[in-house]
């Protein structure tokens, strides 16, 4: 897949790990739209549920996400019930693309894909997935040559008066002493307040994590909005910068046709 291509379809009806829960009041914006940071938490929650309810919690317990793609086709709103289905769409021996489809009783549809890396518990470096783990993931895909290729390669612009400090709170830090990957979407939502048309129709949000951010580090977010790029589409680009180093890159744009 590339930045402009559609996400992989469900390989077979009824396949995948499934979960469901209600949309809660803390998940939505003032217009009752399910926020992107809430979607990211849902993806984290179902990944944990799958890990704990399968043999993966024993064979391959530690994973980090390198990229998340969120395609909001029809927004999920409150109050509603969401149904999530998660499956592997492509894989290699150390990482995998995990697709999650989110539907709601009210007709919402959000398609997502995450690039997840298996880590060694001893070294915290990418490690080979166990044979049992590979067999489990391979049930839903024939693509076993997945390679990492970044989608978002634009360099960060120079600092300007529009840069937004993003203070790291104690509650943002996870068990690895890093800012949890779902928290970055809160800053994305802060910028989207000024560009409501971007999320008024079907849209794609992509985030890539280049380097971890530790507790007590200071994040600055640089945003650039293009009312019409070279394809004629509006685009919001964000760069999370720590000490002059870009740690995370985001792009929000209309969903490719």
Secondary structure, 3 states (H helix, E strand, C coil): CCCCCCCCCCCCCCCCEEEEEECCHHHECCCCEECHHHHHHHHHHHHHHHHHHCCHHHHCCCEEEEEEEEEEEECCECCCEEEEEEEEEEECCCEEEEEEEEEECCCCEEEEEEEEEEECCCCCCECCCCHHHHHHHHHHCCCCCCCCCCCCCCCCCCCCCCCEEECCCHHHECCCCEECHHHHHHHHHHHHCCCHHHHCCCEEEEEEECCCCECCCCEEEEEEEECCCCCCCCEEEEEEEECCEEEEEEEEEECCC
